[in-house]
């Protein structure tokens, strides 16, 4: 749904076609935007006290952290897939 809205489809039209409410679709888009760093999350009180440079750095570090977690998850899944395909457990694996 998020990709359809980003491609130009109207949430109201999508709601009629696929059943979730238009507001739910808009909420999904807003949440995806925040998770991907496209939209800044409203800062908590502690962050409000930060300077503009500190807020920018915090936002950059959060994006970088999110990207690193994504890359780690991809590598973990690839390792598991290769282990299943070859029947070999990677060194250092606990087997669980």
C-alpha positions as CSV (number, residue, x, y, z in Angstrom):
1,X,0.0,0.0,0.0
2,X,2.8,2.4,0.9
3,X,4.5,1.9,-2.4
4,X,1.2,2.5,-4.2
5,X,0.6,5.8,-2.4
6,X,4.1,6.9,-3.1
7,X,3.6,6.0,-6.8
8,X,0.7,8.5,-6.8
9,X,-2.4,6.4,-5.9
10,X,-4.9,8.1,-3.6
11,X,-5.4,6.4,-0.2
12,X,-9.2,6.8,-0.5
13,X,-9.2,4.9,-3.8
14,X,-7.0,2.2,-2.4
15,X,-9.3,1.9,0.7
16,X,-12.3,1.3,-1.6
17,X,-10.3,-1.3,-3.6
18,X,-8.5,-3.2,-0.8
19,X,-10.7,-2.6,2.4
20,X,-8.5,-0.9,5.0
21,X,-9.6,2.6,5.8
22,X,-8.0,5.5,4.0
23,X,-6.7,6.8,7.4
24,X,-5.1,3.5,8.1
25,X,-3.3,3.7,4.8
26,X,-2.2,7.2,5.5
27,X,-0.9,6.1,8.9
28,X,1.1,3.3,7.3
29,X,2.7,5.8,4.9
30,X,3.5,8.1,7.7
31,X,5.0,5.3,9.8
32,X,7.1,4.0,6.8
33,X,8.3,7.6,6.1
34,X,9.4,7.9,9.7
35,X,11.1,4.5,9.7
36,X,13.0,5.3,6.5
37,X,14.0,8.8,7.7
38,X,11.8,10.5,5.1
39,X,9.9,12.3,7.8
40,X,11.3,13.4,11.2
41,X,9.6,12.0,14.2
42,X,8.3,14.6,16.6
43,X,11.2,15.0,19.1
44,X,10.7,14.1,22.8
45,X,11.3,16.9,25.3
46,X,15.0,15.8,25.7
47,X,15.6,16.1,22.0
48,X,13.9,19.5,21.9
49,X,16.8,20.8,24.0
50,X,19.4,19.8,21.4
51,X,20.9,22.3,19.0
52,X,20.1,22.0,15.3
53,X,23.5,20.4,14.6
54,X,22.9,17.9,17.4
55,X,19.5,17.0,16.1
56,X,20.9,16.6,12.6
57,X,23.6,14.3,13.8
58,X,21.1,12.3,15.9
59,X,18.8,11.9,12.9
60,X,21.8,10.9,10.7
61,X,23.0,8.4,13.3
62,X,19.5,6.9,13.6
63,X,19.3,6.4,9.9
64,X,22.8,4.8,9.8
65,X,21.8,2.6,12.7
66,X,18.6,1.5,10.9
67,X,20.7,0.8,7.7
68,X,23.3,-1.2,9.6
69,X,20.6,-3.3,11.3
70,X,19.0,-4.0,7.9
71,X,22.3,-5.1,6.5
72,X,23.0,-7.3,9.5
73,X,19.6,-9.0,9.1
74,X,20.2,-9.6,5.4
75,X,23.7,-11.1,6.1
76,X,22.2,-13.3,8.9
77,X,19.5,-14.6,6.6
78,X,22.0,-15.2,3.8
79,X,24.2,-17.1,6.1
80,X,21.3,-19.2,7.3
81,X,20.3,-19.9,3.7
82,X,23.8,-20.9,2.7
83,X,24.1,-23.2,5.7
84,X,20.8,-24.9,4.8
85,X,21.8,-25.3,1.2
86,X,25.3,-26.7,1.9
87,X,24.5,-28.5,5.1
88,X,27.4,-26.7,6.8
89,X,27.0,-24.6,9.9
90,X,29.2,-21.4,9.9
91,X,32.1,-21.3,12.4
92,X,31.2,-19.6,15.6
93,X,27.6,-20.6,15.3
94,X,25.9,-22.0,18.4
95,X,23.6,-24.1,16.2
96,X,20.5,-22.4,17.6
